[in-house]
Amino acid sequence: MRLKINLYEVVDNSCRNFFSYGKVHVKVIFDTLLKYDEHMGDIENFCRLYILLSIYDFLLPNKNGIVFPILFGIVDTQSRKI
């Protein structure tokens, strides 16, 4: 039996709320990390975005640079379990 994950499923969570709705490019996430400060949120959100960027770069890259929406939910869910 194969596990199927819908990579395009859109979820609403703390990581996704940093960006306007629609497609999120990896460059936008990188730029957000570079200018992140205490007014944007706590360190947990910074870490979530950093992990999201790492998952995208190493596990699920695509040539368009668009981050799959489901990754936002995966990062948010995993960070709550820790």
ABEGO torsion letter per residue (X at the ends): XBBBBBAABBBBBAAAAABBBEBBBAAAAAAAAAABBAAAEBAAAAAAAAAAAAAAAAABBBAAGBBBAAAAAAAAAAAAAX
